[in-house]
């Protein structure tokens, strides 16, 4: 049976990929491609910390953060595991202090609000995981997130919190990201005013690899949770960047999250390519991108808990593989990362599914299904899962009709990833699954999935434009369009900005 032949089990997950445009031969040829790219060796290289991030000359060792074995992992001949474990211990001590209410704010009150201040990988992991596992919360701490520089975002959060009982986590690997640092300064000034004091040490902690910069901001060493150069921002939720999750579900829950990822790591590392879930998922994605020229990929969870998954995977996939230069510096003659997008299933059905079913091109879909939900309302749960199965079936089978506008072509591929329940462990495994899928595709495309030079140019241009906003004459070297827009903005902007 095709459904059996083209299904895989890894841990709690069933992947049914039988609705794809494949035969046994397709899979075997795709795996030949993987072998030709030396994939098995590259997987080993990833885990043992070879310098796979070639443009920055460093390993990508997010797997070390969830290495739950006793095995040492070396970077420059030093075993990094003792340091990893010591940061986990530091997280544990901190979480206990907050939970036991022995960590008090400047006016002697216990912490009730946690505000994560960060962007990109320093935001999306904490946002996704705390939203996905909120039913596992063991405290009534309130969690808030500030990422976007738009003042509306920060204002909105500040209105919901009580300064006396709020802890701000300044999450930034580099501690230079403009949005995060601007927020941090604004928040500090706001707190000083609200609490009428300058000793705010118990209201700020930092997660960063730039310890000195965090110190210079006024955060002392004991309130800094270190990160390492070998952890990429979009792979950092397993580190102290995951503190909001640890604070929400407690360290035992956080360890389960790491366990789930570790189990997926073991599956990825030790399972033959034909039965390897990240590998199969990657090769199917690549099949459509490189052999059918698809440019888009939909991630559709039928689960409210996974609402933010598409945003998380957008950064993971598009920042990792949205590249056109190979390791050796040549331009790729093939497409790489697709445009990742999506939405919760039932909402999508009443919005963009029209295009999925009858649009002029096909878009491969991953449907992510959770059998048991935390709030199973009678009648709702079965409708939810039946909806996903009906949509996947309709995409695959289509329906002929003499009325063209009522005809469905069918043969539109999708994967179904089914899990019994969204536990901490399964969430860890799910994120690790997609990390490895992304890595495999990067290997086949011969690109470095661990750098992100494409985000730099815009950042470089920004200071000059900011300066032009503040001076009468804009830099004459701007192109006419930018010059025109700078002048336009200067005429329209608020004459005075609010100080919080
Ligand atoms: O600009 C992109 C980026 O560097 C991401 O890769 C990263 O996750 C994000 O910015 C935030 O960086 P940081 O943690 O250094 O503030």
Boltz pocket constraint, residues with backbone or C-beta under 6 A from the ligand:
constraints:
  - pocket:
      binder: B
      contacts: [[A, 119], [A, 120], [A, 121], [A, 122], [A, 171], [A, 172], [A, 173], [A, 174], [A, 175], [A, 176], [A, 177], [A, 180], [A, 233], [A, 234], [A, 319], [A, 452], [A, 455]]
      max_distance: 6.0
